[in-house]
Amino acid sequence: DAMVIQNPRYQVTQFGKPVTLSCSQTLNHNVMYWYQQKSSQAPKLLFHYYDKDFNNEADTPDNFQSRRPNTSFCFLDIRSPGLGDAAMYLCATSRGQTGGGKLFFGSGTQLSVL
Amino acid sequence: AQTVTQSQPEMSVQEAETVTLSCTYDTSESNYYLFWYKQPPSRQMILVIRQEAYKQQNATENRFSVNFQKAAKSFSLKISDSQLGDTAMYFCAFNGIIQGAQKLVFGQGTRLTINP
């Protein structure tokens, strides 16, 4: 089935050690999003790609970066993770203007920082 | 700025009862979409129902229906004949053009528990 796939499901890193989270999609959607969701809170948009155009939210820390080498893959890089970066990271895709606003979510990567 | 507000942090009902979750939003846009997402303990975000703002008719999906009041900027979710599997966190979400880009913004969520 076409879907949004996030790997790994659980990721443990050390304080200050760079970590990369992966997202791939078989939907051929042109928009990909990264959300951060802390326990019992709403998902918070970090940034998104519309095709190759990168859009950063104003309050996303500089510590967070993203890469989209092709339509199918998008990566979230955390350069120096702090304890406050422990969260669920959700990747989502959409068809942009023709998608009717509908986002398709992956199952998330739960990041722990030790 | 577009905001989404869910005023009920937690709700609890008995199985088979009907429950209504509230949501209000603020926007100056005329074209947008509204959603209810369900997030069970697995943390998978599952789309429950979608409403297009230009449609006056309320969306329905089996036991789930919405009451969309555009002028009041209100978008409540009604779950009929609730089931144990409906236990989850429910997020109301707004999708529209925000700062020049189409984005999905979530409310704070309502934790719904269905008791046997």
Interface residues (C-beta under 8 A of the other chain):
Chain A: V31 Y33 Q37 S40 Q41 A42 P43 K44 L45 H48 Y50 N55 M88 L90 A92 S94 G96 Q97 G100 G101 K102 L103 F105 S107 G108 Q110
Chain B: Y32 Y33 F35 S42 R43 Q44 M45 L47 R50 E52 F91 N95 G96 A101 Q102 K103 L104 V105 F106 G107 Q108 G109 R111
